[in-house]
């Protein structure tokens, strides 16, 4: 590709060059999107666990529960600050 002297080009010529570059970039982006969709939309994969309910793992003395996902509930944070351990709140599994 020949080297262009952009500072010597007129505004009209620069606008045409910009339009040509935009067309090429749009075409390339569309090609990449179609390749990605043929591959199964890898960029659009979702977690299999998102939205699934899981049984609670921890229970407070007042009966509140927590599954162990996300932010720790206030009752658990307060109990841990008082010196309790996570194992103290585990729900026994059979």
C-alpha positions in Angstrom: 0.0 0.0 0.0 1.5 3.4 -0.9 2.3 5.7 1.9 -0.2 8.7 2.0 0.7 12.2 3.0 -2.4 13.0 5.0 -1.4 16.5 5.8 -1.2 17.3 2.1 -4.7 15.9 1.3 -7.8 18.1 1.0 -10.6 17.8 3.5 -12.8 16.2 0.8 -10.2 13.6 0.1 -9.7 12.9 3.8 -13.5 12.4 4.2 -13.6 9.9 1.3 -10.7 8.0 2.8 -12.4 7.9 6.1 -15.6 6.5 4.5 -13.6 3.9 2.6 -11.9 2.8 5.9 -15.2 2.7 7.7 -16.7 0.4 5.0 -13.8 -2.0 5.2 -13.9 -2.1 9.0 -17.7 -2.7 8.9 -17.2 -5.6 6.5 -14.5 -7.1 8.6 -16.6 -6.8 11.8 -19.6 -8.5 10.0 -17.3 -11.3 8.9 -16.0 -11.8 12.4 -19.6 -11.8 13.8 -20.7 -14.5 11.3 -17.7 -16.6 12.1 -18.4 -16.3 15.8 -22.1 -17.3 15.3 -20.9 -20.3 13.3 -18.8 -21.3 16.2 -21.8 -21.3 18.5 -21.7 -17.8 19.9 -18.9 -18.4 22.3 -19.1 -14.8 23.5 -22.7 -15.2 24.5 -22.4 -18.3 26.7 -24.1 -18.1 30.0 -23.2 -19.8 33.2 -25.1 -23.0 33.8 -25.3 -22.2 37.5 -26.8 -18.7 37.1 -30.3 -18.6 38.4 -30.3 -22.1 39.8 -31.5 -22.6 43.3 -29.3 -24.5 45.7 -30.1 -25.8 49.1 -28.9 -23.7 52.1 -25.6 -24.6 53.7 -25.8 -22.3 56.8 -28.5 -21.5 59.3 -28.6 -18.8 61.9 -30.0 -19.5 65.4 -33.1 -17.5 64.5 -33.7 -19.7 61.4 -32.3 -17.5 58.6 -30.5 -19.4 55.9 -27.7 -18.8 53.4 -26.6 -21.0 50.5 -23.0 -19.9 50.6 -23.3 -17.9 47.4 -22.9 -14.2 47.0 -22.4 -11.7 49.8 -22.4 -13.0 53.3 -25.6 -12.1 55.1 -25.5 -9.6 58.0 -26.3 -12.1 60.6 -23.3 -14.2 59.6 -20.9 -11.3 59.4 -22.0 -10.1 62.9 -21.6 -13.6 64.3 -18.1 -14.0 62.8 -17.1 -10.7 64.3 -18.2 -12.0 67.7 -15.8 -14.9 67.4 -18.1 -17.6 65.9 -16.9 -19.9 63.1 -18.5 -20.7 59.8 -18.7 -24.4 60.9 -21.0 -23.4 63.8 -23.7 -22.5 61.3 -23.4 -25.5 58.9 -26.6 -27.4 58.3 -26.1 -31.1 58.9 -26.6 -33.2 55.7 -27.9 -36.7 55.9 
